[in-house]
Amino acid sequence: MKRGIAFAALSLVLVIAGILAFTSPPRLLSFYDRVAGGTAGARQVTQGLAFGTHGQTLDIWAPEKPAQGPLPVVIFWYGGGWAKGDRASYAFAGRALAREGFLVVIPDYRKVPEVLFPAFLDDGAEAVAWTQNNVAQYGGDPKRLAFMGHSAGAYQAIMLALDSKRLVAAGADPANVTAAVGLSGPYDFYPFDKPRSIAAFSKWPRPEETQPIAFARADALPLLLVTSEGDETVRPKNANNLAAKLRALGATVEVKNYGPLDHEEIVMALSVPFRRKGPVLADSVAFLKAQLGQ
């Protein structure tokens, strides 16, 4: 009997280990967030909705309670070094922002090595165009739109916020984009000295065009740049350098530094289980609401 119980327990451990081996950390975090009550106050409106010209898909999250009018919209891009990640694994981010009163769009984009710069940015611009053209039918306000992302997703959000010509080329109206939040994003990282950036950007003939800092301008959208001294993946100089250039030009930018938090902990702090790591969600929401007029 005892031997049977021990064997069953060992089998269960092996099954769990096998699941963990093939599950990404963000997907596990979304599962943990759901178990910890992260679904309260938020609902998934649609899943795997097709958009764009390359088979991209997106998810939409909304507040659980019906709104009295169109909701402000946040497009959230996930990270993964331009090489991995998927929309479903970041359900915890969609739920967190939806509970705060936003309609949240989480789009996929093509990855390295299938594509190189600027293909993933073009996918992001197509997500913006789709959102502006279609979000009203899901309860969102296409004229109150903000960008947000973590890591490579923050690169997407800030680059598209600064490079309005790319939005126009995709059929989006930059005038309807109000603000952007970048969590632990790379904005000033040339010369390329890490495998991920080398793989994604080094073949582009004009490297300055890959850098968000090169697109800083006086009339830039208000930006919130989140960083942390403990981030050894994307160092704080990225946020600090971009903010310094924008301020010198007269643009509006805020920088939040969360001290010892590391690269992953910044985005983990959006989830219910790790909310106490730092006020990343509260500060981001306060900034977005101030800019979107909520």
C-alpha distance (Angstrom), angle and dihedral (degrees) to the residues before:
residue distance angle dihedral
M1 . . .
K2 3.79 . .
R3 3.79 89.9 .
G4 3.82 89.7 53.3
I5 3.81 92.2 50.5
A6 3.79 91.3 47.8
F7 3.81 90.7 49.7
A8 3.82 91.3 49.2
A9 3.80 90.8 49.3
L10 3.79 91.4 49.4
S11 3.79 90.4 48.8
L12 3.81 90.3 51.9
V13 3.81 91.4 50.0
L14 3.80 90.6 50.5
V15 3.81 91.7 49.2
I16 3.80 91.5 50.1
A17 3.80 90.9 46.6
G18 3.79 89.6 51.1
I19 3.80 91.7 50.8
L20 3.81 91.4 48.6
A21 3.79 91.4 49.2
F22 3.80 91.0 59.5
T23 3.81 98.8 36.9
S24 3.78 123.4 87.2
P25 3.83 119.3 -125.7
P26 3.84 92.3 -117.1
R27 3.82 90.3 52.3
L28 3.80 89.7 50.8
L29 3.79 89.3 48.4
S30 3.81 90.9 52.7
F31 3.80 89.2 50.9
Y32 3.81 91.5 48.5
D33 3.80 90.3 46.9
R34 3.81 90.6 52.2
V35 3.81 92.5 49.0
A36 3.83 90.0 48.1
G37 3.80 92.0 56.8
G38 3.79 100.2 -89.0
T39 3.80 92.7 139.0
A40 3.81 93.4 64.9
G41 3.78 110.6 110.1
A42 3.80 96.1 9.9
R43 3.79 136.0 81.5
Q44 3.77 134.9 -170.6
V45 3.79 109.5 -117.7
T46 3.78 98.5 -173.2
Q47 3.79 137.6 -3.2
G48 3.80 130.0 -151.4
L49 3.79 95.3 -3.2
A50 3.80 111.6 177.0
F51 3.80 121.4 -121.2
G52 3.79 140.0 154.8
T53 3.78 132.2 28.0
H54 3.81 100.6 -72.1
G55 3.78 105.0 55.1
Q56 3.80 96.4 -90.4
T57 3.81 120.3 164.0
L58 3.79 135.7 -158.5
D59 3.80 142.6 -166.4
I60 3.79 127.2 -141.4
W61 3.81 126.5 -151.3
A62 3.80 127.3 -170.2
P63 3.81 139.7 177.0
E64 3.78 112.7 -80.4
K65 3.79 93.8 -125.1
P66 3.82 117.3 68.1
A67 3.80 112.9 -104.1
Q68 3.80 124.3 -124.8
G69 3.79 90.9 -132.5
P70 3.80 142.4 -0.9
L71 3.79 112.7 -44.1
P72 3.80 126.0 -128.1
V73 3.80 109.3 -105.7
V74 3.81 130.3 -131.8
I75 3.80 121.1 -169.5
F76 3.81 107.9 -154.8
W77 3.81 121.5 -162.3
Y78 3.81 118.3 -164.3
G79 3.80 125.9 -140.2
G80 3.77 134.1 -124.9
G81 3.79 106.4 140.8
W82 3.83 91.9 -81.3
A83 3.83 85.8 -73.8
K84 3.81 106.9 79.2
G85 3.79 144.8 13.8
D86 3.78 136.0 91.9
R87 3.79 137.4 -142.8
A88 3.81 96.3 -115.1
S89 3.81 92.6 58.2
Y90 3.81 90.2 61.4
A91 3.78 97.1 56.6
F92 3.82 87.1 120.2
A93 3.82 89.4 65.4
G94 3.79 92.9 46.7
R95 3.79 92.0 49.9
A96 3.81 93.2 46.3
L97 3.80 94.0 53.9
A98 3.81 94.1 39.7
R99 3.79 90.7 55.9
E100 3.80 87.2 57.2
G101 3.80 92.6 58.4
F102 3.79 104.3 -90.4
L103 3.76 132.1 122.8
V104 3.80 102.5 -129.6
V105 3.79 126.5 -153.6
I106 3.82 117.0 -166.6
P107 3.82 110.3 -171.9
D108 3.77 129.8 -170.5
Y109 3.80 121.2 -133.7
R110 3.78 134.6 -167.4
K111 3.79 117.6 -88.7
V112 3.78 141.9 -143.5
P113 3.03 128.3 -65.3
E114 3.81 91.8 27.8
V115 3.81 87.9 57.0
L116 3.80 138.0 7.4
F117 3.79 133.6 -151.7
P118 3.02 125.3 -23.4
A119 3.83 98.2 20.1
F120 3.82 95.0 81.1
L121 3.81 89.9 50.2
D122 3.79 90.2 50.5
D123 3.80 88.3 53.1
G124 3.80 88.1 52.2
A125 3.80 91.3 51.1
E126 3.79 89.6 50.8
A127 3.81 88.6 53.1
V128 3.80 89.1 54.8
A129 3.81 92.1 49.5
W130 3.81 91.6 48.1
T131 3.79 91.1 49.0
Q132 3.79 93.9 50.8
N133 3.79 91.7 48.2
N134 3.80 99.0 43.2
V135 3.78 113.3 19.7
A136 3.81 94.7 90.6
Q137 3.81 90.8 72.0
Y138 3.82 88.5 59.2
G139 3.79 94.4 49.7
G140 3.81 99.9 -92.5
D141 3.78 130.6 129.6
P142 3.83 108.7 -123.7
K143 3.81 90.3 -160.7
R144 3.82 94.5 56.7
L145 3.76 103.4 60.2
A146 3.81 131.3 150.4
F147 3.80 134.1 179.0
M148 3.80 127.6 -134.1
G149 3.79 135.8 168.5
H150 3.78 147.4 151.7
S151 3.83 126.8 -120.9
A152 3.82 107.9 -37.0
G153 3.79 85.1 7.4
A154 3.80 89.6 56.2
Y155 3.80 86.8 52.6
Q156 3.82 87.4 55.3
A157 3.81 92.9 47.9
I158 3.80 97.9 46.2
M159 3.79 96.3 38.8
L160 3.81 91.8 51.8
A161 3.81 90.4 45.3
L162 3.81 90.9 54.2
D163 3.82 100.8 35.3
S164 3.80 100.9 59.8
K165 3.81 92.9 167.6
R166 3.79 89.8 70.8
L167 3.80 90.2 55.1
V168 3.78 91.8 49.6
A169 3.80 91.0 50.4
A170 3.82 89.1 55.8
G171 3.80 92.7 50.0
A172 3.81 98.0 -102.0
D173 3.80 125.8 132.4
P174 3.84 111.3 -127.7
A175 3.81 89.6 -161.4
N176 3.82 88.9 73.9
V177 3.81 93.5 56.4
T178 3.79 110.8 91.4
A179 3.81 109.4 177.1
A180 3.80 145.8 -17.7
V181 3.80 137.8 -140.0
G182 3.80 121.7 -155.5
L183 3.81 119.0 -164.8
S184 3.81 113.4 -160.5
G185 3.78 93.3 -28.3
P186 3.82 132.5 167.2
Y187 3.80 110.9 -121.4
D188 3.81 104.8 150.2
F189 3.81 109.1 31.1
Y190 3.79 107.5 131.9
P191 3.01 127.9 152.3
F192 3.79 91.1 56.7
D193 3.79 109.0 -125.5
K194 3.81 104.6 157.3
P195 3.81 127.6 76.3
R196 3.80 94.1 -119.0
S197 3.81 96.1 50.6
I198 3.81 92.0 41.8
A199 3.80 90.6 52.6
A200 3.81 94.8 46.4
F201 3.81 103.1 38.7
S202 3.80 115.0 13.8
K203 3.81 95.8 90.4
W204 3.80 93.7 58.0
P205 3.83 107.2 104.7
R206 3.83 95.8 -140.8
P207 3.82 106.3 46.1
E208 3.80 94.0 -177.1
E209 3.81 87.8 69.3
T210 3.81 89.7 63.6
Q211 3.82 93.9 59.9
P212 3.82 122.0 89.1
I213 3.80 90.0 -153.2
A214 3.80 89.0 64.8
F215 3.82 89.2 63.4
A216 3.81 96.6 52.0
R217 3.78 110.2 132.2
A218 3.80 139.6 169.6
D219 3.81 94.0 -109.7
A220 3.81 95.1 47.9
L221 3.77 118.9 141.3
P222 3.81 116.2 -95.5
L223 3.79 107.2 -86.0
L224 3.79 135.0 -161.7
L225 3.80 111.3 -158.2
V226 3.80 115.0 -166.3
T227 3.79 119.8 -162.3
S228 3.82 140.5 151.0
E229 3.79 137.7 -149.9
G230 3.79 89.6 -129.4
D231 3.81 92.5 60.8
E232 3.79 107.3 107.3
T233 3.81 93.6 166.6
V234 3.81 97.6 60.7
R235 3.78 108.9 16.0
P236 3.84 121.4 -139.6
K237 3.81 90.8 -112.0
N238 3.80 87.9 81.3
A239 3.81 93.3 63.4
N240 3.80 94.1 34.8
N241 3.80 95.1 50.6
L242 3.80 94.2 47.0
A243 3.79 91.8 46.0
A244 3.81 92.0 49.7
K245 3.79 92.2 52.0
L246 3.80 93.3 46.7
R247 3.79 92.2 48.7
A248 3.79 91.2 49.3
L249 3.80 87.7 55.5
G250 3.80 92.4 48.2
A251 3.81 98.4 -107.3
T252 3.82 125.0 142.6
V253 3.80 114.6 -106.5
E254 3.80 136.6 152.4
V255 3.80 127.2 -161.7
K256 3.80 123.3 -157.4
N257 3.80 117.8 -169.1
Y258 3.81 115.4 -165.9
G259 3.78 96.7 -164.6
P260 3.81 115.2 -141.7
L261 3.83 97.9 12.6
D262 3.80 112.2 118.7
H263 3.79 129.3 -137.1
E264 3.80 96.1 -85.0
E265 3.80 96.1 39.4
I266 3.81 91.2 62.8
V267 3.80 92.6 64.8
M268 3.81 92.9 33.9
A269 3.81 87.2 62.0
L270 3.81 88.7 70.0
S271 3.81 89.4 67.3
V272 3.80 126.0 84.3
P273 3.83 96.3 -119.0
F274 3.82 93.9 52.3
R275 3.80 101.4 31.7
R276 3.81 91.5 115.8
K277 3.79 92.8 63.2
G278 3.80 88.8 84.3
P279 3.83 143.1 -35.0
V280 3.81 93.0 -94.6
L281 3.81 93.3 131.5
A282 3.80 95.7 42.0
D283 3.81 93.4 48.9
S284 3.80 93.2 44.7
V285 3.81 92.3 48.4
A286 3.80 92.8 47.7
F287 3.80 90.3 51.9
L288 3.81 93.6 46.5
K289 3.79 94.2 47.4
A290 3.78 91.6 49.3
Q291 3.79 91.3 51.9
L292 3.81 97.6 40.2
G293 3.77 94.2 46.7
Q294 3.78 96.1 -121.5
